[in-house]
Amino acid sequence: MKSVYILFLSILFLAPICQATHLKGGEIRAEHINGQTYKITVRLYLDAQIGAGATAAQSSVPVCFGDGNTSELQRASSTPLSDNSGILATDYVGTYTYPASGTYQISSTVDNRSTGMLNLENSGSSFVFLWTVINTQLANSTPALPYLSFNAGIRQIFSVDLKPTLADADSISIRLQKLSKPSPGTCGVRMIEHAYKYPNEISNSGTFKILAAEKKLVWQAPEIAGSYLFAMVVDEWRDGIIISQTYREGTIEVTDRPGPTVEVPPYESVENGGPITSTPGTSPEISMSVEAYPVPTQDFLTVKAYSKKRSLIKLQLIDLSGRVIREISSDTPVINMQEELDMRNLSKGVYLIRAANDVESVSKKVVR
């Protein structure tokens, strides 16, 4: 009887391990068949090594078609990636006919995001939210794009080609963005995951950007080994009008690999670019800078402060009469600091965000 009890406990405690987190990103593609009928493919990047049980159990995914209807798409294929990482590009496929032409957001919320990502702080959610927006007034298929699971080396230039295969003679542009997360509800509205940091924000060095002309993602250069998430939006254009938008999420595994290394350049902000609007550059007159977004805001404001050297950083939210509404300070000397300010109970108007280190202070106007 005792052995049976021990066996039961073993199964109980091992069950979560068998269902270990396994999801490392994905995307949604819509292919036009005829009329208002589309083939919908949800592609997930599943870790079959760490999350073998969960990967095997992921036989379907929920999909919202953007018109109030939902469905479960069944697994159609799994393709092992060629880098021997154990990642499977797994496609879930179905067809759907829209009742009328229009612009629709196709979305899928999938649980069990892989843990241990250096640039995603514990947000309390393990959901990945994928979405694609299509305009069914035009016969169009969204671009077919390369897989998004990569490896990189410490202090080596990471560069990958993102050129798509287009079914139509359209043009595309690609931009990096923060991870998406769903609002509450069956078919959530996409929101920004503020717990996410861009990969080069972890080391506060180097550049992480998309070269628009070459359609390449370039990281110059990773300095800290580990797993990183990144996300992008692919805009498809026809005659100067955006006809589709595809959100894509993937991972980069950074390890210490053999090969030539490079000098890592100063930190450059993904969102604002350049040394003046991000971390201060080499100029001795500039030791501090601050960013705030979105502006204007209705609810929450994300504030990032950067110091040229490690310092105690103080952030203040100030109204135009000079009253300090909120003040936050770092506990230890840091290079950067990020906070989310709740603006919902404040009157509409102009406010100042002031960031200070032990050398100087800088301010930025924001609008509520």
N, C-alpha and C positions, 0 to 999 in steps of 0.2 A: 504493500500500500504506500509505504514511504517513497519507494522509487517512482511510483506513478505520480505522486504529488510533486516530486522534484522535476519530473519530465514536464508536468503541466506548467510549473513555474518557468522552466526553461523556454517553453514555447511562448508563454506570455511575454517574457522579457525580450525574446528575440524577434517577436512580430514587428515591432517598430523598426528594427534594423533591416528586416526584409523589405519594408516599405520605405527605405531611406530616401531622402530627397534626391531627385534625379533629373530635374528639369533645368536646362542651361540655355533657355531662350527659344526663339522661334519667329514665325511670321505667317501671314495669310496671303494667299494668291487667289485672284478671281480671273477665270478664263471665259471669255464670251463664247457661247455655243450657238445660239440663234435667238432672235427676238429679245425677250427679257429673261432668258435662261442662261445661267452661269454655272460653271464647274468651280466649286470652292475647295481649296486645299489649305488645310492648316498643317504647317510643318513645325514639329517640335524637335529640339536637339536634346536627346535623352542620354543620360550617363548609365550605360549598361554594365559598367564595372562596379561603381559604388552603389548604385540603386538598381540592381538586377531585378529584384522582386517587384519594385514599383514600375520599372520599365515594362516588364512583362504584363503587369496588370493594367497598364494604360492602353486599353483596347479601343477607347473612343474619347472624343472631346466634345464639350458643349459649344454650340455656335449660335450667336444672335445675328440675324440677317439685316437688322437695321430698320425693319418695317413692323416690328412687334412680334415677329415669328421667330421661333427657336427650333433647334434640332440637335441630335447627337450624330457627329460624323464618325464613321468606323475606320479603324486603321487599315490602310491599303498596302503600305510597303514600308520597309526599314532598310536604310543603306548605311553600312559602316563607313565612317570617314577614313580616308587613306593614311592618316597620321598615327594609326594604331593607338588612339587615345581612348578607345572604348565608347566613343560617342556615336549614336545612331541618329541619322536624319530620318525621322519617322513622319510619314504623310498620312493625314486623315482626310478622306475625300468624299464629296457628295455633290449633288446638283440642286439648284434652287431656281424657281421661276418667280420673278417679282410681279406683283399684280399691276404695277404701273411704272412708267419711267420716272426717275428721280435720282437724288443723291443719297446714298446709304452708307452707314458705317457697319461693316461686318466685323464682329469681335468674338473673342474667345477668352474666357478666364479659366486658367488651369492651375491647380494646386501642386505643391511640392517643389518649389524652387530650390535648387541646390544651395546649401549653406556654405559658409567659409569664404564668401566673396569679400575681398579687402575693401572694396569701395562701396559697399552697401551695409550701412549700419543696421542694427536690429530695428526694423520698422514695425514689428508685430504682425507682419503679413508674409505668407509664403506663396502668394499668388502671383503668377505671371499674367499680364493683360496684353493681349495681342489685338491689333486692329488694322483694318484697311478700309479706306473710303473710296467708293467708286461712283461714277456718274453714268447711270444706265441709259441716259438720253443719247449716248454715243456708243457705237459698237466698239468695244475695246477690251483688251486683256492686260492686266497689270504685268509689269516686267518680271521675267524670270531671272533671279539673282544668285550669285555664288553662295555656297555654304558659309555660315558665320561661326565657326569654331576654329580658333587659331592658337599657335604656339609662338612665343617670343623669347629672346634671350636678354639677360641683364646687360645693360649698357650697349645694346646692339640696336640698330635701326630696325623697327618693325614696319613693314610696308606690304599692303595687300591690295590686289586689284578688285574693284567693286563693279566693274563694267557689267551691265545686264544684257540679257537677250530680250529684244523687243519684238513682239508679234506685229506691231504697227510702226509706221514711220514717225514715231514721236520722240521727243527729247526728254531727258531726265536731269534732275538735280538732286544731290544728296546732302543732308545736313545731320550733324550730330545733335542729340538732345538727351535730356534726362529720361530715366525710365518712366514708363507709363504705369499707372495703377488704376483699378476700377473704383468708381463710387459704389456705395451700397446698392444692392438690388440685383435682379437676375441679369439684366442687360445694362451694365454700368456705363456711365459717362467717363471718358478718359480724363485722368487727373495726373499731376506731376508727383513723382515719388521724391519728396524732399530729403529723404534719408540717403539718397544716392549721391556719390561724388564721382566726377570724371576721373579716369585712371591716373592722370598726371597730378591730380590734387592730393594723392596719397603721399607722394614724396615731395610735393611742392616744387617740382622741377620739370624741365623739358616741355615739349609740345605734344599735343594729341589733337590731330586735325584731319579733315578731309581736304585733299587737293582737288578743287572743283574741276579744273581742266583735265587732269589725268584720271579723275574718278578713283582715287586711291585713298585708303586710310593709312595714315602715317603716325607712328608714335616714336618720337626721338627724345629720349629713349627710356625704357623702363629701368628703374633702379632697385625696386623691391620685388623679390620673388613672391609668387602667389597667384590666386585666381581673380580675374577682373571681369566685370560686366560692362558692356557698352551697348548703346542703342542709337539708331538712326531712323530718319524718315526719308523715304524716296518719293519725290514729287515727280509725277509724269505730266508733261506739257504737250498741248496740241493747239497750234495757232495762238500761242500766248496765253492759254487758259489751262489751269491745273485740272486734269481729268481723273487723276487718281492719286492717292497718298497711301504709302505702305510703311507701316511701323515694323522695324526689324530689331531683334535683340539677340546678342551673341556673347561669347566669352573669349578671353585671351588668357592662356596659361603662361606665366613668366617663370623661367627657370634659368639657372646658371649654365649656359651652354658654351661649348668651344666655339672659337671664331673671333674675328677682330671686333674690338669695341670702339666706341666713339665718346667724345666729350659731350656730356649732357648739357644742353643750352639752358638759360634761365627759364623759369616757369612762365608760361603764357596761358591766359585764360581761354578756355574753349569757347565760352559764350561771348566774350568781348574782345579777345585777341589783344596782342601788343603788350609791351611791358608797362605802359603808363596806366592803362585801365585794369591791369591785373596786379600781380606781385610787382612791387617797385623794382626798377632795373638797376643799372650800375651807377646812375647819377647820384652823387652824394647828397644832393638837395632833396631827393625823394626817398623817404624811408617808410612810407605808409600809403595804402590805398584802400578803397572800399567800393563794393558793388552792392546793389539792391535790386531785386526783381520779384514779381512783375510790377511795373510802374505804368499807369496807375494800378492800384490794387483795391479790392473790395473787402478782402478778408485777412489773408496772411501775407507777410512780406519776408522773403528770405534775404538775409544780410550776410555778406562775406567780407571780412577784413583781412588784409595781407600786410605783414611786416617784413622789411628787408632782412632784419636779423631777429632772432628769437627774443621776444619781449613779452611782458604782461600787456595784453590788449584789453582796452575798455571800449565798449559800444554804448552809445546813448541815443535814445529817440527823443527829439526835442521839438516842441511846437514853436511857432513863429514869435511868441512872446518870450522865448528863452527858457520856458519851463521844461525841466527834464522829466519826461513821462515814464521812461524806463531806462535802467542802466544795468549792464551785464559786464562782468570782467572774467578773464580767463584765470584759472587757479594757478597755472604754471606758465613760464615763458613758452610761447608758441610762435610759429611762422604765420599760421592762418587760423581764423576762427569763423564759425558759421552759426547763426542763430535764426530762428523763425519767430517773427514778431506778430502777435495777434492784434490786428488793427480794427477789428469788427466793432468795438465799442467806442471808437474815436470819431470825432466829428469830421466831416469831409473838409479837405483843405490841404495845405502844403505843410510838410514836416521836414525836419533835418535828421539825417543819420550821421552821427559823428563817431569816428573811430580814432583812437589814440594809442600810441605806444610811449616809450620813455623818451622819445625824441621830438615827435610832432603829432599833430592831429589833422585829420582831413574830414570834410563834410560832403554830403550828397543830398540834394533835394529829392523828396519823394512826394507823391500825390495820393491821397486817400479819396 
